[in-house]
Amino acid sequence: MSAERKLLELGIVLPPAPKPSANYIPYRFAGDLMFLSGHAPRQLDGTYVSGKIRSEDDVEFGYSAARLAGLNMLSTIRQALHSLDAVEHFVKVLGMVNTSDDFRHHPAVMNGFSDLFTSVFGEASKHARSAVGMSSLPHGIPVEVEAILKVRR
């Protein structure tokens, strides 16, 4: 099933593609690879979800924030390629989690992003992934996600 059709089937309505909040571009192509800048959990009103993931009790909050960052990334991909169906497969994902020093559940937080993409793209979404902790992130956001995709152009 196409990614666009799957999005409809899941009832997911994408937010507008986020505009960069600083001096960078949201993506860059190098041949058939698409490099996506870090995406944040930006809400429809333009504000960011903020907070630090401090304990196992915060994993669900982090998971939701990672999913929202993923929805924003889907919007950027669609804007750039005009259709999510132009994605051939995911190559690499880097998830940065704003955590306390002793937090150890970074992969569980980043599953919010990965689970969303698996539900939309199926096997094409399977990616290499790193999930790392940071002492802070821009705008106080709990997660930031960047990705590399192989696309059909």
N, C-alpha and C positions, 0 to 999 in steps of 0.2 A: 504494500500500500504506500502511496506517496506520502511524504512528510506533510504536505499541505492538507491532504485529505485527512490524515491522522489528527492533525491539529483541530480540524472541524469536528471530527468524531469525538474527540476528547472535550469539546466545548471550550477550548482555550482561545481567548481573544488576546492578541498581543498588544502591549502598550505601544505608543509611538517610539520610534528609535531614539535613544538618548543622544543628546548632543554632548560633545566633550566638555568637561568642566575646567580644562586647562589647555595648554599649548601642545596638542597632539592630535592625531587623526584616529578614528575608531577602528580602522582596519587598513591593511596593506596587502596587496597581492604580490607574489613572487612566483611567476609561472602559474601552475595550477594549485598553488598553496595560498590560503588566506590566513593571515596572521591577525587575530583580533586582540585589540587592546583590552586592558582590564575592564570588566563590567561590574557594576555595583548594584546593590538592591535599591534601585531608584523607584519610588512610588509614582502613581499616575499624576499626583499633584506636583511632581518635580522634587519633592523632598526625599531624603535618604533614610532608610531604616538605619538606626544607629545602635551601638551597644557592643559590649565585649562578651565573648564566650568564656565564662570562668569555670564552669563545672559541667558535669554530666547532665545536670538539670537544665542546662541551656542548649543542649544539642538540638531539640526540636525547634527552638527559636533560630538557631544557626542554619538548620536544614531549610526552613522557610525562607530565610534571607538568601541562601545559595540558590534556591529555586527561583526567587524573584530576579536575582542577577542573571540567571539563565533565560528567563522570559525577555529581559532587556537585550540579551545577546541574540536571541532568536530574531528580535525586531531589527537589530543591526544587520544580521545575515540576510534577512529578507530584503531590507532596503538596498543592500549592496548587490545582491544577486537577482533581485526581483522575484525570486521563488526559493523556498527552502528545498525544493526538489533539485536544485542545482548543486546541492552538497553531495559529494560522492561518499566521503567518510571522514570521520574525525581522526586526527593524528595524535594530538597531545593537548592536555588540559592542565593548567596550573591553578590551584585553589589556594588562596591566602586567607587565613582565618585569624581574626583579631582575638587573641587569647591571653589568658593568664599564663604565667610561667609553667605551672604544673598541669595544664590541660593536656589530655592525651587522646581525644576522640576526633581529631581533625578529619579523618576519612568519613566518619558518620555525618559530620556537618556537610561535607562536600557531596555526599550522596544526594542531597537535595537538588543539586545541579545535574549530576549524572543520571539520576532516576528520571528527571524531566526529559532529558535528551534521549534516553533509551525509549521512553514512552512515545516520543515523536518520530525518531529516526530508526528505531529497532537496531539491528546488527550494525548498521552504518555508524552508529553513535559510539560503539566500543572504542575506547581511547586509552592511551597511556596517560597516567595522571599522577601528579604530585599534589599533596595536601600538606601545607606547612603553616606553622604558627608565626604570627607577627605580634610585636608588642603594641602596634597601632596601625591603622589604615586611614586613608584620606576621609575626611568628613565624619570620622568616628564610626565608619561602617563596620559591620561584623565580618563581612567576607568580600573578597574581590576575586574575579575569575577571568583568566585569559585563555585563549585556545588557538590551535592551529588546525585548519581543515584542508582537505583536498576537495577541490571543486571542479565542476564541469563548466567551462567558459565558452 
